Amino acid sequence: MPEPATDETTLFRQSWTLYDSLAERNYMFHREIYAHVTALLSQRRAGGPYSLLDLGCGNTRFLAPCLKSAMPSRYAGVDLSEAALKEAREYLSGLDHVALHHQDMLQAVQAAEVSFDIIFSGYAVHHLDAKGKQELFHACAAKLTAGGQFILVDVVREEGQTREEYLEGYLDFMRTQWTAVRPDHLEEACDHVAAYDFPETFSDLKRMAAAASLTHVRLVDRFAQHHVLVFSA
Ligand SMILES: C[S@@+](CC[C@H](N)C(=O)[O-])C[C@H]1O[C@@H](n2cnc3c(N)ncnc32)[C@H](O)[C@@H]1O
């Protein structure tokens, strides 16, 4: 697939190491959040073999250890960043039946020829507009096996908060808390968030999920704006 000059994946295609260093410093609560993901996958694994589709997988640096402690029988990762996918292959070594796809996540779910027991997405869905998110919920609902779960890790707006108010708060959080990031890198990250982050409120996500027949919703935990949510039929 030809790569566009500038879009929501530019930061990840051109400066994967910047995102990686933010995650490493736990500025987006990867440590706490992926501990929850490990617990969720372990619970699922205890019920028998499971397959997992990972949307916007990035380099899988944080999901790979979760997968290794609750081995899926099949893993498929999807991302638009070739640089991230190249690293993902390394992080996922040791797992069986791994497939990595350089593809748009919505198109990937819609085109999937098999179903999955778990569909997971970490910090990627907020890049879609509201219509795209609704389509994603429909596509995920259609590709989950009976009893399957859509585990969504993402930033979420407060109820009643506009996108502008959300951005004001999040950019302030970045500029005051992400103190170890080089100023030019911090501004690059802020520009990315201001241009490409479209988080929904929890109510909106629940409404979209319900419209796709994913009526059971669980807020597992949240760390400031960073949420762990589970949707199922
Ligand atoms: C913030 S990173 C998250 C990486 C990892 N999942 C995590 O939790 O740390 C977002 C990833 O989503 C990818 N992405 C954004 N929009 C996408 C789309 N429409 N289709 C596929 N991947 C996308 C980016 O390339 C990037 O690798």
The ligand as an SDF file (V2000), in Angstrom:
LIG
                    3D

 27 29  0  0  0  0  0  0  0  0999 V2000
   -0.2720    5.0650   19.6450 C   0  0  0  0  0  0  0  0  0  0  0  0
    0.2060    3.7110   18.6480 S   0  0  0  0  0  0  0  0  0  0  0  0
   -0.3050    2.3380   19.6610 C   0  0  0  0  0  0  0  0  0  0  0  0
    0.6120    1.1420   19.5780 C   0  0  0  0  0  0  0  0  0  0  0  0
    0.2310    0.0220   20.5420 C   0  0  0  0  0  0  0  0  0  0  0  0
   -1.0310   -0.5940   20.1390 N   0  0  0  0  0  0  0  0  0  0  0  0
    0.1440    0.5030   21.9710 C   0  0  0  0  0  0  0  0  0  0  0  0
   -0.8530    0.2560   22.6400 O   0  0  0  0  0  0  0  0  0  0  0  0
    1.1210    1.1150   22.4460 O   0  0  0  0  0  0  0  0  0  0  0  0
   -1.0690    3.7640   17.4310 C   0  0  0  0  0  0  0  0  0  0  0  0
   -0.7980    2.8130   16.2690 C   0  0  0  0  0  0  0  0  0  0  0  0
   -1.9710    2.7670   15.4430 O   0  0  0  0  0  0  0  0  0  0  0  0
   -1.5620    2.7970   14.0800 C   0  0  0  0  0  0  0  0  0  0  0  0
   -2.7080    3.2900   13.3070 N   0  0  0  0  0  0  0  0  0  0  0  0
   -3.3030    4.5090   13.3520 C   0  0  0  0  0  0  0  0  0  0  0  0
   -4.3470    4.5580   12.5120 N   0  0  0  0  0  0  0  0  0  0  0  0
   -4.4190    3.3430   11.9230 C   0  0  0  0  0  0  0  0  0  0  0  0
   -5.2900    2.7530   10.9670 C   0  0  0  0  0  0  0  0  0  0  0  0
   -6.3210    3.4440   10.4420 N   0  0  0  0  0  0  0  0  0  0  0  0
   -5.0800    1.4720   10.6040 N   0  0  0  0  0  0  0  0  0  0  0  0
   -4.0460    0.7520   11.1240 C   0  0  0  0  0  0  0  0  0  0  0  0
   -3.1850    1.2520   12.0300 N   0  0  0  0  0  0  0  0  0  0  0  0
   -3.3690    2.5270   12.4260 C   0  0  0  0  0  0  0  0  0  0  0  0
   -0.3280    3.6760   14.0660 C   0  0  0  0  0  0  0  0  0  0  0  0
    0.4720    3.4450   12.9380 O   0  0  0  0  0  0  0  0  0  0  0  0
    0.3450    3.2670   15.3770 C   0  0  0  0  0  0  0  0  0  0  0  0
    1.2460    2.2050   15.1960 O   0  0  0  0  0  0  0  0  0  0  0  0
  1  2  1  0
  2  3  1  0
  2 10  1  0
  3  4  1  0
  4  5  1  0
  5  6  1  0
  5  7  1  0
  7  8  2  0
  7  9  1  0
 10 11  1  0
 11 12  1  0
 11 26  1  0
 12 13  1  0
 13 14  1  0
 13 24  1  0
 14 15  1  0
 14 23  1  0
 15 16  2  0
 16 17  1  0
 17 18  1  0
 17 23  2  0
 18 19  1  0
 18 20  2  0
 20 21  1  0
 21 22  2  0
 22 23  1  0
 24 25  1  0
 24 26  1  0
 26 27  1  0
M  CHG  2   2   1   9  -1
M  END
$$$$
